[in-house]
Amino acid sequence: MDINAKIYVAGHQGMVGSGIVRCLSKEGYNNIVTRTFSELNLCVQENVASFFKIEKPDYVFLAAAKVGGINANSKYPAEFLYENLMIQNNVIHQAYLSGVKKLCFLGSSCIYPRECPQPMKEKYFFTGPFESTNEGYAIAKSAGYKLCSYYTKQYGFKTISLMPCNLYGTNDNFNLVTSHVLSALVKRFSDAVNAEKNTVTLWGTGVALREFLHVDDLAKICVYLMNNYDDSEFINVGSGKEICIKDLAYKIAGFAGFKGKINWDSSKPDGMPRKLMDISKLNKVGIEPEISLDEGIKIMIQEYIEKYLI
């Protein structure tokens, strides 16, 4: 990407989109285009078409999405499927029609089957049923990737699709109804310390294994791949390391200064039993994450305290 190229980051107010904007700005890109939801509802085809016709961006990072954890995905599967399909279809199609040089689609590791062999290789996609608690989101993200690959195959439209593992970091969502596990744990334990509570109750058994990546690492990888990767087949993006939710909870509790008791509500779902990405394909491209989980959690706790508790 030329340093002066016009780059549209869809979803710039979200965790991933804001991370991409920070990374682009840090690397000297000076023509970044953004729109808030009130300025441009990506679910409305006519509005998206008008935006691309007027702005004519050279490159697009599609980070806009309706996202959430197990609780939100389980409660609102229709919204997760419908809204994500609409956003993806509109942006990808209009990007192609307006002559965008290349588009980066952000998917999710939830596209893999619930009982997927571990670590999850790209070739395991579509080899079994999705995890039921996030099926709507998984179907949408799978469709988004396929739409990109088909537009590349049929029309020669340059696209890349990234499937990241569980993300966390700056500008994360701390709403307990819609948040993901790591941000929810940071909020639970930081709030408990602030309120001097002695117990915290968490969902599930804690035995599920998860892989985490700081959003700043993802953003750096997104920009790098836009400049150095042209395969329309999707690529896994992760840390290549996993931790069980119970160990993660105790780690975050320790960094937050919580010394009370942790209770586990086993009547609540654990989600997929394990989700570890095979990142050998990413490593061959020549880039890997730099921020350790411990370092990232400490930064996130401090950011949460400064933004919400001080």
C-alpha positions as CSV (number, residue, x, y, z in Angstrom):
1,M,0.0,0.0,0.0
2,D,1.3,3.4,-0.9
3,I,1.7,5.7,2.1
4,N,-0.7,8.2,0.6
5,A,-3.3,5.6,-0.5
6,K,-6.9,6.2,0.7
7,I,-7.6,3.4,3.2
8,Y,-11.1,2.8,4.5
9,V,-11.3,1.0,7.9
10,A,-14.8,-0.2,8.5
11,G,-15.6,-0.5,12.2
12,H,-12.9,1.9,13.4
13,Q,-14.7,2.5,16.7
14,G,-14.5,-1.2,17.7
15,M,-11.5,-3.0,19.2
16,V,-10.1,-4.4,16.0
17,G,-10.9,-1.4,13.8
18,S,-9.4,1.1,16.2
19,G,-6.3,-1.1,16.5
20,I,-5.9,-1.1,12.7
21,V,-6.2,2.7,12.6
22,R,-3.6,3.1,15.4
23,C,-1.2,0.8,13.5
24,L,-1.7,2.5,10.1
25,S,-1.2,6.0,11.7
26,K,1.9,4.8,13.5
27,E,3.4,3.4,10.2
28,G,2.8,6.8,8.5
29,Y,-0.4,6.2,6.4
30,N,-2.0,9.6,6.2
31,N,-5.3,9.1,4.2
32,I,-7.4,7.0,6.5
33,V,-11.2,7.1,5.9
34,T,-13.7,6.2,8.7
35,R,-17.4,6.6,9.4
36,T,-19.3,6.1,12.6
37,F,-22.5,4.0,12.7
38,S,-24.6,7.2,12.8
39,E,-22.9,8.4,9.7
40,L,-23.0,5.2,7.8
41,N,-25.1,2.1,8.6
42,L,-23.3,-0.7,6.8
43,C,-26.5,-2.8,6.8
44,V,-28.2,-0.4,4.4
45,Q,-27.1,-1.2,0.8
46,E,-27.9,2.2,-0.7
47,N,-25.9,4.0,1.9
48,V,-22.9,1.8,1.5
49,A,-23.1,2.1,-2.3
50,S,-23.2,5.9,-2.0
51,F,-20.2,6.0,0.4
52,F,-18.0,4.0,-2.0
53,K,-19.1,6.0,-5.0
54,I,-18.1,9.2,-3.3
55,E,-15.0,8.2,-1.4
56,K,-13.5,5.6,-3.8
57,P,-11.0,4.1,-1.3
58,D,-8.0,2.3,-2.6
59,Y,-7.9,-0.3,0.2
60,V,-10.5,-1.6,2.7
61,F,-10.1,-3.3,6.1
62,L,-13.4,-4.9,6.9
63,A,-13.4,-5.0,10.7
64,A,-17.0,-3.9,11.2
65,A,-19.1,-6.7,12.8
66,K,-21.7,-7.5,15.5
67,V,-19.6,-9.3,18.1
68,G,-20.0,-10.8,21.5
69,G,-19.3,-13.7,23.8
70,I,-21.3,-16.9,24.6
71,N,-24.1,-15.0,26.4
72,A,-24.8,-12.6,23.6
73,N,-24.4,-15.2,20.8
74,S,-26.8,-17.6,22.6
75,K,-29.4,-14.9,23.1
76,Y,-29.3,-13.1,19.8
77,P,-28.4,-15.6,17.0
78,A,-30.7,-14.0,14.5
79,E,-29.1,-10.6,14.9
80,F,-25.6,-12.1,14.8
81,L,-26.3,-13.9,11.5
82,Y,-28.4,-11.2,9.8
83,E,-26.4,-8.1,10.7
84,N,-23.0,-9.7,9.9
85,L,-24.2,-11.0,6.6
86,M,-25.6,-7.6,5.6
87,I,-22.4,-5.7,6.6
88,Q,-20.2,-8.2,4.8
89,N,-22.2,-8.4,1.6
90,N,-22.6,-4.7,1.3
91,V,-19.0,-3.8,1.9
92,I,-17.4,-6.6,-0.1
93,H,-19.7,-6.1,-3.1
94,Q,-19.4,-2.3,-3.2
95,A,-15.7,-2.4,-2.7
96,Y,-15.5,-4.6,-5.8
97,L,-17.8,-2.4,-7.9
98,S,-15.9,0.8,-7.0
99,G,-12.5,-0.6,-8.0
100,V,-10.9,-1.1,-4.6
101,K,-7.4,-2.5,-5.1
102,K,-7.5,-5.0,-2.2
103,L,-9.8,-5.9,0.7
104,C,-8.9,-7.5,4.1
105,F,-11.7,-9.5,5.7
106,L,-11.6,-10.2,9.4
107,G,-13.3,-13.5,10.4
108,S,-13.0,-15.6,13.5
109,S,-11.7,-19.0,14.8
110,C,-15.4,-19.9,15.5
111,I,-15.7,-20.9,11.8
112,Y,-14.1,-24.2,12.8
113,P,-16.2,-27.3,13.9
114,R,-16.9,-27.8,17.5
115,E,-15.0,-31.1,17.6
116,C,-12.2,-29.8,15.4
117,P,-8.8,-31.6,15.6
118,Q,-6.2,-29.6,17.4
119,P,-4.4,-27.4,16.6
120,M,-6.9,-26.2,14.0
121,K,-5.4,-26.2,10.5
122,E,-7.0,-24.2,7.7
123,K,-7.9,-27.4,5.9
124,Y,-10.2,-28.4,8.7
125,F,-12.7,-25.7,7.8
126,F,-16.2,-27.0,6.9
127,T,-15.4,-30.5,8.1
128,G,-18.0,-30.7,10.9
129,P,-20.9,-28.8,12.6
130,F,-20.3,-25.5,14.3
131,E,-20.4,-24.9,18.1
132,S,-24.1,-24.3,18.8
133,T,-23.6,-21.3,21.1
134,N,-22.1,-19.2,18.3
135,E,-23.5,-20.8,15.2
136,G,-25.1,-17.7,13.8
137,Y,-21.9,-15.7,14.0
138,A,-19.9,-18.7,12.6
139,I,-22.2,-19.1,9.6
140,A,-21.9,-15.3,8.8
141,K,-18.1,-15.3,9.1
142,S,-17.8,-18.4,7.0
143,A,-20.0,-16.8,4.3
144,G,-18.0,-13.6,4.4
145,Y,-14.8,-15.5,3.7
146,K,-16.4,-17.5,0.9
147,L,-17.8,-14.4,-0.7
148,C,-14.3,-12.9,-0.7
149,S,-12.7,-16.0,-2.2
150,Y,-15.4,-16.3,-4.9
151,Y,-15.1,-12.6,-5.9
152,T,-11.3,-13.2,-6.2
153,K,-11.9,-16.4,-8.3
154,Q,-14.7,-15.1,-10.5
155,Y,-13.8,-11.4,-10.9
156,G,-10.1,-11.2,-10.0
157,F,-10.9,-8.9,-7.0
158,K,-8.0,-9.0,-4.6
159,T,-9.0,-10.2,-1.1
160,I,-7.4,-11.7,1.9
161,S,-9.2,-13.3,4.8
162,L,-7.8,-13.6,8.4
163,M,-9.3,-15.9,11.0
164,P,-8.0,-14.6,14.4
165,C,-8.3,-16.4,17.7
166,N,-9.8,-14.8,20.8
167,L,-8.9,-11.1,20.9
168,Y,-8.4,-8.7,23.8
169,G,-6.8,-5.3,24.4
170,T,-7.3,-1.5,24.0
171,N,-10.9,-0.4,23.4
172,D,-12.3,-3.8,24.3
173,N,-15.9,-4.3,25.3
174,F,-16.6,-4.6,29.1
175,N,-20.4,-5.0,28.9
176,L,-21.0,-8.3,30.7
177,V,-23.9,-9.1,28.4
178,T,-22.0,-8.8,25.2
179,S,-18.3,-9.1,26.1
180,H,-15.8,-11.9,25.4
181,V,-14.2,-13.9,28.2
182,L,-11.0,-12.1,28.9
183,S,-12.5,-8.6,29.1
184,A,-15.3,-10.0,31.2
185,L,-12.8,-11.5,33.6
186,V,-10.8,-8.2,33.8
187,K,-14.0,-6.3,34.6
188,R,-15.2,-8.9,37.2
189,F,-12.0,-9.0,39.2
190,S,-11.2,-5.3,38.9
191,D,-14.7,-4.4,40.0
192,A,-14.6,-6.9,42.9
193,V,-11.3,-5.4,44.2
194,N,-12.7,-1.9,43.9
195,A,-15.9,-2.9,45.7
196,E,-14.0,-5.0,48.3
197,K,-16.0,-8.2,47.4
198,N,-14.8,-11.6,48.7
199,T,-16.3,-13.8,46.0
200,V,-16.7,-13.9,42.3
201,T,-18.9,-16.3,40.4
202,L,-17.9,-17.3,36.8
203,W,-19.7,-19.2,34.0
204,G,-18.9,-22.8,33.2
205,T,-16.4,-25.3,34.7
206,G,-13.3,-23.4,33.6
207,V,-11.8,-26.4,31.8
208,A,-12.3,-25.1,28.3
209,L,-9.0,-24.1,26.6
210,R,-8.6,-20.8,24.7
211,E,-5.9,-19.0,22.7
212,F,-5.6,-15.2,23.0
213,L,-4.0,-12.5,20.9
214,H,-3.6,-8.8,21.7
215,V,-5.4,-6.6,19.3
216,D,-2.3,-4.5,18.6
217,D,-0.5,-7.7,17.4
218,L,-3.5,-8.5,15.2
219,A,-3.5,-5.0,13.7
220,K,0.2,-5.1,12.9
221,I,-0.3,-8.5,11.2
222,C,-3.3,-7.2,9.2
223,V,-1.3,-4.3,7.8
224,Y,1.7,-6.6,7.1
225,L,-0.4,-9.1,5.2
226,M,-2.1,-6.4,3.1
227,N,1.4,-5.5,1.9
228,N,2.9,-9.0,1.7
229,Y,0.2,-11.6,1.2
230,D,-2.1,-12.2,-1.8
231,D,-3.7,-15.7,-1.3
232,S,-7.5,-15.5,-1.2
233,E,-7.6,-18.7,0.9
234,F,-7.9,-17.7,4.6
235,I,-5.0,-17.7,7.0
236,N,-5.1,-18.4,10.8
237,V,-3.9,-15.6,13.1
238,G,-3.1,-16.4,16.7
239,S,-0.4,-16.8,19.3
240,G,-0.1,-20.5,19.0
241,K,-0.4,-20.8,22.8
242,E,-3.5,-21.9,24.9
243,I,-4.6,-21.6,28.5
244,C,-7.7,-23.1,30.3
245,I,-10.3,-20.6,31.4
246,K,-9.7,-21.5,35.1
247,D,-6.0,-20.7,34.9
248,L,-6.8,-17.5,33.0
249,A,-9.2,-16.5,35.7
250,Y,-6.7,-17.0,38.5
251,K,-4.0,-15.2,36.5
252,I,-6.2,-12.2,35.9
253,A,-7.4,-12.3,39.6
254,G,-3.8,-12.2,40.7
255,F,-2.8,-9.3,38.5
256,A,-6.0,-7.4,39.6
257,G,-5.2,-7.9,43.2
258,F,-8.2,-10.1,44.0
259,K,-7.6,-12.4,47.0
260,G,-11.2,-13.8,47.5
261,K,-12.9,-17.0,46.4
262,I,-13.8,-17.9,42.8
263,N,-17.0,-20.0,42.3
264,W,-17.8,-21.8,39.1
265,D,-21.4,-22.1,37.9
266,S,-21.3,-25.4,36.0
267,S,-24.9,-25.0,34.8
268,K,-23.7,-22.4,32.4
269,P,-22.0,-23.5,29.0
270,D,-18.3,-23.7,28.4
271,G,-18.6,-23.2,24.6
272,M,-16.1,-25.1,22.4
273,P,-13.9,-27.4,24.5
274,R,-10.7,-26.3,22.8
275,K,-9.7,-23.7,20.2
276,L,-6.0,-23.7,19.3
277,M,-4.9,-22.3,15.9
278,D,-2.2,-23.8,13.8
279,I,-0.3,-20.7,12.8
280,S,2.4,-22.4,10.7
281,K,1.1,-20.7,7.6
282,L,1.3,-17.3,9.2
283,N,4.9,-18.0,10.4
284,K,5.9,-18.9,6.8
285,V,4.7,-15.5,5.7
286,G,7.2,-14.0,8.1
287,I,5.4,-12.4,11.0
288,E,4.4,-13.4,14.5
289,P,2.8,-11.8,17.6
290,E,5.0,-9.9,20.1
291,I,2.9,-9.1,23.1
292,S,2.8,-11.9,25.8
293,L,-0.4,-12.8,27.5
294,D,0.9,-11.6,30.9
295,E,2.0,-8.3,29.5
296,G,-1.3,-7.8,27.6
297,I,-3.4,-8.5,30.6
298,K,-1.5,-6.1,32.9
299,I,-1.9,-3.4,30.3
300,M,-5.6,-4.1,29.9
301,I,-6.3,-4.1,33.7
302,Q,-4.6,-0.7,33.9
303,E,-6.5,0.7,31.0
304,Y,-9.8,-0.6,32.5
305,I,-9.1,1.0,35.9
306,E,-8.1,4.3,34.4
307,K,-11.1,4.5,32.1
308,Y,-13.9,3.0,34.3
309,L,-12.8,3.0,38.0
310,I,-10.7,6.2,38.5
